[in-house]
């Protein structure tokens, strides 16, 4: 609501108020095809947005943001844009282990959120 007010666009504000007054009692019609937007690459910004939208607190993952943005996304982009990237077997193994560990933690959080029906909030 703060962002809508900050936009200073009367039309947008009027539409939101009209929705709140007239539509809040109706059942939501959500398009699941657009529910998760990765913007083609997973960054910490995208990760946070997805986590929050399904009821997962991204706070415990903040210590891994450098891993996601620098170690994974940056390298992925460099390779995708044709840059040479020398990654030794030990570096690769370490990165893969850290990413897999993070994915397992997230999987557990998703399972717990689904079990607690946090997505309904």
HELIX and SHEET records of a PDB file:
HELIX    1   1 UNK A    2  UNK A    7  1                                   6    
HELIX    2   2 UNK A   10  UNK A   22  1                                  13    
HELIX    3   3 UNK A   32  UNK A   34  5                                   3    
HELIX    4   4 UNK A   44  UNK A   53  1                                  10    
HELIX    5   5 UNK A   58  UNK A   64  5                                   7    
HELIX    6   6 UNK A   65  UNK A   66  1                                   2    
HELIX    7   7 UNK A   67  UNK A   74  3                                   8    
HELIX    8   8 UNK A   75  UNK A   80  1                                   6    
HELIX    9   9 UNK A   89  UNK A  115  1                                  27    
HELIX   10  10 UNK A  118  UNK A  120  5                                   3    
END                                                                             
